[in-house]
Amino acid sequence: MRIWALILAIALLSVLPLEAATGPRIRNLNVGKKNEEIFVSFELIKGFNATIKRDIQDGIEKDFYYYVVLNQKHKNWFYEEVAEKTIRYQVKYDTLTRVYAVRRFEGAHSAVYQFDSQNEMESFVARGEKIRLTPITRLKKNHRYSVWVKAQMKAAQVPLHLDRLLFFVPFLDLDTPWNKSESLYADPH
């Protein structure tokens, strides 16, 4: 009995990395320095499955969140968060006009974009391009940093704080693993 449980556990553990590699994820994570600022670019892959597309086509509003974090690496495997930014895309399809309205929130700033096709909307929401993260002055000399990016999409609003009662039920339609950049260092001036 125990041997079968062990074999099953090993089989499940060997499949999990494959699942993460084929599911939604962040790729093409690029970190750059320009004009004394740190900029981040990335792309969401497989973020729009059939259920999400159908919900949007039915007029259900969806919120995509991108979490961008600058971490400082310390000894003993610890990381300290130095800067973070959350970018939110609120996607709504108007079934009468057949137009996708995307409101992009970055800090206190928001802007509305409209798209006639689903492909254009998906391409826009799936890309983070040249996002200003923090000034380079936040980096200390001789310290190692990396940028982590994650995407999530919240499920439809759950009534009467039902999410607190059903805490064991996941209320995310999309949840990618963290993608981590290569090491980043301050310029040695």
N, C-alpha and C positions, 0 to 999 in steps of 0.2 A: 504494500500500500504506500509506504513512504517513498519507495523508489519511483513509483508512478507520479507521485506529487512532485518529486524533484525533477523528473523528466519534463513534466508539464510546465513547471516554473522556468526551467532553462529554455524551453521552446518559446514561451511567452516573452522572456527577456530578449531573446534573439530577434523576435519580430518587432519589438518596440522601436529600435533605432531605424528600421526600415520604414515603419509607419511615419516617424518624424521626418525622414528624408523625403517621403512622397507626399506628405500633407502640406497644408499652408505653411509658408515660412518667409523669412526676410532674406533676400540675397542682394548681391552687388552693393554691399555696405562700403561706402567710401567716406573717409574723413580727410578734410583738407584745411589748410591754414591760409587765410587771405585777408589782407588789410587788418591785421591784428585780431582776427576773429577765427573761431573754429566753426567750420561748416560740415554738415553731414548730408549725404545722399544715400538712398536705398530704394529697394523695390519689393513689393509684396507679391509673392507667387502663389497661385491657387487660392486666392482669398475669396473668390466668388464661386461658391459651389451652386448646384442646381436649386437647393432650397432657398438660399439667400437671393439668387436671381429671381426666383418665382415670387418671393415675398415682396421684393422691390417692385416688380411688375404689377403686383396686386395693390400697390399704393401704400405698403407698410414702410414707415420711416425706419432707416437703419443708421446706427452711429458706429463708425470705425474710429478706433483710437490707436495712435502710434505713441509709444513711450520711448524717448531718447534720453539716455543717461550717460554722463561722463563720470567714470569711476577711477579713483586712484588706487593702484595696487600697493598693498602693504606686505610686509613679511608675514609668514604663516598663513598665506592664502586668503587674507582678508582684503576686502575692498571698501573704500569710503566714497560715498556719493559726493561729487564736487558740484555738479550742475545737472539739471534735468529739464526736459521740455515735453509737454504733451500736445500733440496735434490731433484734432478731432475733425472728422468729415461726417457731416449729417446729410444723408442721401435720401431724397424723396422723389418719387415718380408721380407726375400728374397724369392720371389716366385720361383726362379730357383733352389736354393739349399735347399729350405724348412727349413731354419734355422732362428731362432729369434735372432737378435742382440740387446742387451740392453746395452746402455752406461749410466753409473751411474756417476752423477756429485755431488760432495759434496765440496763446497768451490772451491779451485783451483785444487783439485784432481779429476781425472776422471779415470774410468776403463771400459773396454768392456767385456761383458759376452755373451756367446752364448748358446742357448738352442735348443734342437731338438723337444721338445713338447710344445704346448701352455700351458698346465697345469704347467709345470716347470717354464716357463717364468712368468705366472700370479702369482704363488706363490712367486717368487723372487721379483717382482715389488711390491706386496702387503704387504711386510714385511719390517719394519725398525727395525733392531736389533742392540742394544748396540751402538747407535749413540752418539758420544761424543758431548755434548752441550757446556759446559763451565767449567772452574775450580771452585771448591767449594769456593775458596777465594772471588768470586764475591758476595757470600751471606753474608748479614749482620746479626749479632746476633739479636735475638728477633724480627725478621721480618718474615712475612709469604710469601711464594712463591708458584706458581703452574706452571706447564708446560701445554701449549696448543698445540694441533696438529690438522692440517687441511690438506686435500688433494684436489687438483684440477687437471683437465686435460684440457689443452687448445684445442680448436677446431682447425681445419685445418687453415693454414695461410690465412688470408683475404687480397685480393689484394688492392693496392693503398690506404691504410689507411682507408678502407671502415668501419672499426670498429669505427672510430671517427665520421663518418657521421651517422652511424646507432647505436648510443650509447645506444639506448633503447632495442636492440636485444642482448640477452645473447650469448656470444661466448665461453662458457664453456661446454664441454661435460660431465664433472664430477665436482661436487662441494659439498664437505661434510660439515656438521656443525663442529664447533670447538669441540674437545673433551678435557676436562680439567682434570688434575691429581688432586689427593688429595693434601692437603697442604704439603709443604716442608719447613723445617727449617734448619738453619745452626747449626752445632754441637756446644754446649755451652762449649768451652774450657776455 
